[in-house]
Amino acid sequence: MRITALAVLALGAISLAAPAHAQTYGSNYPVCLHVYGPISYYECNYTSLPQCNMSASGRSAQCVVNPYFANASEYGPVRRRHRGVY
């Protein structure tokens, strides 16, 4: 009887648990700071890479271009296609 009661209690607790929300990049700023540590997270509050690099200085962090920013291609590396020789 105890095992049945504990099983019902466990199933009830599991069914009431809310799913965790995944963190995504914010889409308002072109540059994000990826902070490493026991809890890794992104801060997307920077308008330029030099501004972000100043915040990352001395921390275990890295600046990345925000892939969800509307004009992210303007801030990232330019990829040029070269024509091959025929």
Secondary structure, DSSP 8 states (H G I E B T S, - for coil): -HHHHHHHHHHHHHHH----------SS-SEEEEE-SSS-EEEEEESSHHHHHHHHTTSSEEEEE-TTSTTHHHHS----------
